[in-house]
Structures are given as structure tokens and as C-alpha cells.
Amino acid sequence: MYRHLKITLMLLPALAVLGGLFLGGLFLGLMRSFNYMPVIGLTRPSMDAYLAIFSDREFYRSFLLSIHISFTSTLISCVLAVGAALLLRRLHLGRTVITFLFQLNLTVPHLVGAIGILYLFSQSGVFARLAAEMDLISRPAEFPALVFDPYAIGIILQYVWKEVPFIGVIVLANMQTMGHDYEAVARSLGATRWQGFRYVLLPLIWPGLLSASVIVFAFAFGAYEIPALLGAHYPAALPVLAHRKYTDVDLAARPEAMALAIVIAVLSAVMLAIYIRISRRRNGC
Amino acid sequence: MIGGDGIWARWFRTLTCLFLLVWLSLPMVPLAIWSFAHGWFFPDILPQEWTLEAWRHALSDKSGVLDALWLTVGIALAATALSILIGVPAGRALGMHRFRGKAVVEIMIMAPIIVPGIAVVLGLHSVFIWMGLTNTVSGVILVHLIPTLPYVILVMAGVFANHDPAFEAQARSLGASAFQTFRCVTLPAILPGIIVGALFAFLVSWSQYILTLIIGGGRVATLPLVLFNFATSGRNDLTGAIGMLYILPGLLILLITARQLSGCAGAVGGLGRV
């Protein structure tokens, strides 16, 4: 009995803070998305906010854009990160230098990376200037639109820049703890290099890769400041749309903003469930 | 080494390595150049004139950048201290004990790492208005606990999973009080973990944008908010200088922890959300 009391007391402050702030925030957002708030006199819940956003073309375009941003950047980051890790584990000096750069990159806030991408890829940015130097273009407007563009290329470039090191460090650590033995056995039994990677190494790093991808996907889906800085005005990424509706002068838009927040929360809950399943299975065997 | 390496394979590897090096450092280059540039117009590859004007303005009292810097440091320190205070006992419970409902508690702690801030903060805003916490520094500190606390708990749970309680039992049996035992036995053993957890929490709070924007209502102007405003108003030189200032703590923290970080994937996961 005493032991249970002790554990409860140790956990209580943390659960109170996370329960109050995190679950409380989600719960209040849910109530307000139904326009239900008895404290301020809204006693009749309604589905109007959801009906409004689900019948609006802008919502679907924003939703698809956000899915595109997170899916494409996760996929590219994973492929490049595994490639980089395969390359780095064979180099000694290069590995130390690049692992340091990877970690350095992890400490740089996304916002700074986004501004860097803006200065590199905008129509008057570094690459546009280089193109002008080589007489490929004569005016900024002739440089292809890589930021504020409808395909979110700038946003994806930023996430790839930031997440390749994140996934790379995890995969590299995974590979180092495994060593070369499994692959060496496969090769000695006649497997080709590709077979050794596809059927031996990849299954071994898969759980780590997958859980890192889930974190990256959820982050890219829900982050605000990167699409706010690098995105086109229409369609805007879902978090930007939610913020825009929340700060709208028309207060009636607020429940719609809450409904968008709930849509983001539901999608990230799915991500959370996948993440937990992966880590359970990994600990299980 | 697996398999033979031809000369082409080696060249390919070196080139790709160089490409990685350039690509990783590339976005920081124009920021650094802009901070010393005086008018850097298309199509100049480099600025016509170099100047310290942006740095002088950023570091003067007028611009408010230094105020923002200290405010951000203060908020991050407060959120870190609170997270340590609350997170260390929770980490101990999770790292050293089995109990019913543990899985639920773990999900509860993982959830804020996956669920984005915007999904939570819009709902929270209305109750913070009611409690008078919006547009205040204390409100911002409180909301920063949502992302910082889980990291501290996860790091501490890892530390306590390898912690041997027998030493504490011995100290108690030799007559040490509960406080003395904590002070002289437990604390020295977990201190490295606390430091790593604190540095993560600091960096996570340091990089928050949307939580500060909504709860601070634009009145609590931390460095990322100031940086965003300059970046969208076209003051590229000041943006460069503030951007450089903004990445400084992360750099320092990396240099301090470079050894603890290497090969510790769980700990690196903490930096992933920065």
C-alpha cells in the first residue's frame, strides 16, 4: 500500500501538468469545436464548424497539401538518411566530421533552417544569383518559384535538410550496435551486396527507421512556423489555415479553427498509435 | 569492410561525403553573410560593402533584440527548472517501478512529443484567458512545459532504469536521513542525467514558436518571434544577425555534450523536435 502511495506521489505532479495542460487543451478544443461552452452561455452543441470546414474546398486542398508535405519530406529524408548512414559507417575521418555536423544541425531551430532555405532558393536568393551569373536568367522572376510555391518545394527542402541528420543519427547508431557480422555471414553464404542490404540490414534497422519516420511525419504535419514562412498563401498548410481562422476578426471562424486543430490531433493520434505499436513490438522481441 | 572497394567506389563515397558537408552547412551561409552585408542586391554573388551595422543595431538597447534574448533565456531556464523538479520523481517512478496503469502513463508522456502544439494550444488559449495567463510570461512558461516535461521524464526514466537502489538502502541503514541519502547518494549518481535532460529541455523551450505566439498573444516577444517578424519584413541583415544569435546556445550545448550524445539514439530523439 505504502509503495503504491509513493509511486502515485512521484507521478502526480507530472500527470497533473500534462493532464491539465495537454489533455485539458485537447478537451477544450474539442468542446469549442462543437461550439459548446456552458461557462460562457453556449449550451447547445452543434456540428456547424465541422460541416463548414468539410464543405469547403480550401480545407481539402490544405489537408492534401499537408499530407503531401509530411509524406514527401519523410520519404526523401528516410532514403537519404539510410544512404548517408551506409556511406558514413565505412569512413573514419568523414564519419566524425559529418556526425558532428549532423548533431550540430539537430540543435538548429527549424525557423532558422527555414530562413536559410528562403535566402538560398527564393527568386532573388543565392541560387538565382548564381543562375544570373551563368547567364541562365536575366531577371529574378525567371528563376523557378521554389519557395511560396504551390508544390511546397521550399518547405520540403527545409524538412529534408533538418530531418536527414535526425533519422541519420538514429540509423547510424542502430547500425553501429549491430556491427558488420550479420551482413558478413549473408555475403559469405552467397548473398549479393543488394541482397545483404535488402534482406539482412534493412529488416534490422527497420523498427528504428519507422519510429523516427513517425515522429518526422507528425512534426511536419503539425508545424506552423515553417509553412507560415515558406508556404504559398493558397492553399496554406493545415496548421497555418487553423491559425488564420483562429485570428480571424470574425469570431464565428473560431470553432472552425478548433475543428481544424481536432483534425490535426486525430491524425497525430493515429501516428502515436503506430509509434507505440512499433516500440512495443521492438521491446517484445 | 565488406567486399572489395574499387577506385570508383571510393571516389563516389568521397564526393557524396563532400556533398553532404556542403548541403548540411549551406543554409547557414547566406544568414551569416547577410549579417555583415550593407545592401546585397540581385545579382551580386557577394555584398558590395561589408559592415557591422546589423550587429551593432541588434546588440544596441534600441532594437529590443537583447531584451528578447534575455526574455527567451529566462523563460527557457524557468521551464527547464520546473521540468526537472516535476520530471525527476516521475522518471524515477517509471524507471524503477512496475505498477498497474504504467502503459497508460507512458502513452500520456509520449503523446505531447507526437501531437503538434497547435492541436492543443488553441483550446488551451480560452482557459488561459479565463485564468488571466494569456499575454504573460508565466503563461508562456507554463505552456512550454507541455513539450519540455516529456523529454526530461524520458531521459530520467532511462537514467533510473540503470540506477541501483541498494546504495540508498545502505545509506539509510547506516543512519542517514532521507534528505541526506538523496543529497549524498542519489543526486551524485543521477546528476549527469539531470544535466542532459536540462539541456534538452532548455533547447526545446528555446525553439518554441506557436505556443509562445498564441499564449503570449504577441506581447511576450521571445527571440523566435522577433526573428520571424524581421524575416517577413525584409530586414535581411538584422534577420541574419538575430539568426546567428539564436543558434548560439544550441552550438554551445552541443560542444558541452558532444561526448554524452554520441551513440545515444534515445537522447538524440530529444533533439529531433528542436
Contacts between the chains, C-beta under 8 A, distances in Angstrom:
chain1	res1	chain2	res2	distance
A	3	B	97	7.7
A	4	B	99	7.0
A	7	B	93	4.9
A	7	B	97	5.3
A	7	B	99	5.3
A	9	B	89	7.7
A	10	B	89	3.9
A	10	B	90	6.1
A	10	B	92	5.9
A	10	B	93	4.0
A	11	B	89	7.5
A	11	B	90	5.3
A	11	B	93	4.9
A	11	B	94	7.8
A	11	B	105	6.4
A	13	B	85	7.8
A	13	B	86	4.4
A	13	B	89	7.0
A	13	B	90	7.2
A	14	B	86	5.1
A	14	B	87	6.3
A	14	B	89	7.5
A	14	B	90	3.6
A	14	B	109	7.4
A	14	B	149	6.4
A	14	B	153	6.1
A	15	B	90	7.7
A	15	B	105	7.0
A	15	B	108	6.8
A	17	B	86	6.0
A	17	B	145	5.5
A	17	B	149	6.1
A	18	B	108	5.9
A	18	B	109	6.8
A	18	B	111	7.9
A	18	B	112	6.6
A	18	B	146	7.2
A	18	B	149	6.4
A	18	B	150	7.4
A	19	B	108	7.2
A	21	B	120	7.5
A	21	B	124	6.5
A	21	B	142	6.9
A	21	B	143	6.7
A	21	B	145	6.5
A	21	B	146	5.2
A	22	B	108	8.0
A	22	B	111	6.6
A	22	B	112	5.1
A	22	B	115	7.7
A	22	B	120	5.8
A	22	B	146	5.3
A	23	B	108	7.9
A	24	B	123	7.6
A	24	B	124	6.7
A	24	B	127	6.8
A	25	B	120	3.7
A	25	B	121	6.3
A	25	B	122	7.8
A	25	B	123	4.5
A	25	B	124	3.5
A	25	B	127	7.9
A	25	B	146	7.7
A	26	B	115	7.8
A	26	B	119	6.9
A	26	B	120	5.7
A	26	B	123	6.2
A	27	B	123	6.9
A	28	B	123	3.7
A	28	B	124	6.6
A	28	B	126	5.9
A	28	B	127	5.7
A	29	B	119	7.1
A	29	B	120	7.1
A	29	B	122	5.5
A	29	B	123	2.7
A	29	B	124	7.8
A	30	B	123	7.1
A	31	B	123	7.7
A	32	B	122	8.0
A	32	B	123	6.3
A	32	B	126	6.4
A	37	B	126	7.5
A	39	B	130	7.6
A	83	B	16	8.0
A	84	B	16	8.0
A	84	B	20	6.0
A	87	B	13	5.7
A	87	B	16	5.7
A	87	B	17	6.7
A	87	B	20	8.0
A	88	B	17	7.7
A	90	B	1	7.1
A	90	B	13	7.0
A	91	B	13	6.7
A	91	B	17	6.4
A	94	B	13	8.0
A	94	B	14	7.7
A	94	B	17	4.6
A	97	B	21	7.1
A	98	B	17	6.7
A	98	B	20	5.8
A	98	B	21	6.6
A	98	B	24	7.4
A	99	B	262	7.0
A	100	B	258	7.2
A	101	B	20	7.8
A	101	B	21	6.7
A	101	B	24	4.7
A	101	B	25	6.8
A	102	B	24	7.3
A	103	B	254	5.7
A	103	B	258	7.1
A	103	B	261	6.0
A	103	B	262	7.9
A	103	B	268	7.5
A	103	B	271	7.6
A	104	B	24	7.9
A	104	B	250	7.9
A	104	B	251	7.0
A	104	B	254	5.9
A	105	B	24	5.6
A	106	B	268	6.7
A	106	B	271	4.1
A	106	B	272	6.7
A	106	B	274	6.5
A	107	B	203	6.3
A	107	B	247	7.2
A	107	B	250	2.9
A	107	B	251	6.6
A	107	B	253	6.5
A	107	B	254	5.2
A	107	B	271	6.3
A	107	B	274	6.2
A	108	B	28	7.5
A	108	B	247	5.2
A	108	B	250	6.2
A	108	B	274	7.8
A	109	B	206	7.2
A	109	B	207	3.9
A	109	B	224	6.6
A	109	B	246	6.6
A	109	B	247	7.2
A	109	B	250	7.5
A	109	B	274	6.1
A	110	B	207	7.1
A	110	B	274	7.8
A	111	B	207	7.4
A	111	B	209	6.2
A	111	B	224	5.4
A	111	B	227	6.3
A	111	B	228	6.4
A	111	B	246	7.8
A	112	B	27	7.9
A	112	B	28	7.8
A	112	B	31	7.1
A	112	B	227	7.5
A	112	B	243	5.0
A	112	B	246	5.9
A	112	B	247	5.6
A	113	B	27	5.6
A	115	B	27	7.9
A	115	B	31	6.4
A	115	B	227	7.4
A	115	B	231	5.0
A	115	B	239	6.2
A	115	B	243	5.8
A	116	B	26	7.4
A	116	B	27	2.6
A	116	B	28	5.8
A	116	B	29	7.8
A	116	B	30	6.5
A	116	B	31	5.5
A	116	B	243	7.8
A	117	B	27	5.6
A	118	B	231	7.1
A	119	B	27	7.6
A	119	B	30	3.7
A	119	B	31	6.5
A	119	B	34	6.7
A	119	B	236	7.1
A	120	B	26	6.5
A	120	B	27	6.0
A	120	B	30	6.0
A	124	B	41	7.9
A	124	B	42	4.3
A	125	B	30	7.1
A	126	B	29	7.6
A	126	B	30	5.4
A	126	B	45	8.0
A	128	B	42	6.9
A	128	B	43	7.7
A	129	B	42	6.2
A	129	B	43	5.0
A	129	B	44	6.8
A	129	B	45	5.5
A	130	B	45	7.0
A	132	B	42	7.0
A	132	B	43	3.8
A	133	B	43	6.6
A	133	B	45	6.0
A	140	B	42	5.4
A	161	B	23	7.3
A	161	B	24	7.6
A	161	B	27	6.2
A	163	B	272	8.0
A	165	B	24	7.0
A	166	B	268	7.4
A	166	B	271	7.6
A	166	B	272	4.5
A	169	B	265	7.1
A	169	B	268	4.9
A	170	B	265	4.8
A	170	B	268	6.4
A	170	B	269	7.1
A	173	B	263	5.4
A	173	B	264	7.3
A	173	B	265	4.2
A	173	B	268	7.4
A	174	B	265	6.9
A	176	B	263	6.5
A	177	B	263	8.0
A	180	B	1	7.9
A	180	B	2	6.1
A	183	B	2	5.8
A	184	B	2	6.1
A	187	B	2	5.8
A	187	B	3	6.9
A	193	B	2	7.5
A	193	B	3	6.0
A	196	B	2	7.3
A	208	B	265	7.0
A	212	B	269	7.8
A	212	B	272	7.6
A	214	B	114	7.3
A	215	B	113	7.2
A	215	B	114	6.7
A	215	B	269	7.3
A	215	B	272	6.0
A	215	B	273	7.5
A	216	B	272	7.7
A	218	B	114	4.8
A	218	B	115	7.3
A	218	B	116	6.8
A	219	B	116	7.0
A	219	B	272	7.8
A	219	B	273	6.4
A	221	B	116	7.0
A	222	B	115	7.4
A	222	B	116	2.3
A	222	B	117	7.3
A	222	B	118	6.0
A	222	B	119	6.4
A	223	B	116	6.5
A	223	B	210	8.0
A	224	B	116	8.0
A	224	B	117	7.7
A	224	B	118	5.5
A	224	B	209	6.4
A	224	B	210	4.2
A	224	B	213	7.9
A	225	B	209	4.2
A	225	B	210	6.7
A	225	B	224	7.3
A	225	B	228	6.3
A	228	B	228	7.7
A	229	B	228	6.8
A	229	B	231	6.4
A	229	B	232	6.9
A	239	B	116	6.8
A	239	B	118	4.6
A	239	B	210	7.4
A	242	B	118	5.9
A	242	B	122	6.9
A	243	B	118	6.8
A	243	B	210	7.3
A	243	B	214	7.9
A	246	B	122	5.6
A	246	B	214	7.7
A	257	B	122	5.9
A	258	B	122	5.8
A	258	B	123	6.5
A	261	B	118	6.1
A	261	B	119	4.8
A	261	B	120	7.8
A	261	B	122	4.7
A	261	B	123	6.8
A	262	B	119	7.3
A	264	B	116	6.0
A	264	B	118	6.4
A	264	B	119	4.5
A	265	B	115	6.0
A	265	B	119	3.8
A	265	B	120	7.5
A	268	B	114	5.5
A	268	B	115	4.4
A	268	B	116	6.0
A	268	B	119	6.5
A	269	B	115	7.0
A	271	B	114	5.4
A	272	B	107	7.4
A	272	B	110	6.6
A	272	B	111	5.9
A	272	B	114	4.5
A	272	B	115	6.8
A	275	B	110	7.0
A	275	B	114	6.1
A	276	B	107	6.3
A	276	B	110	6.9
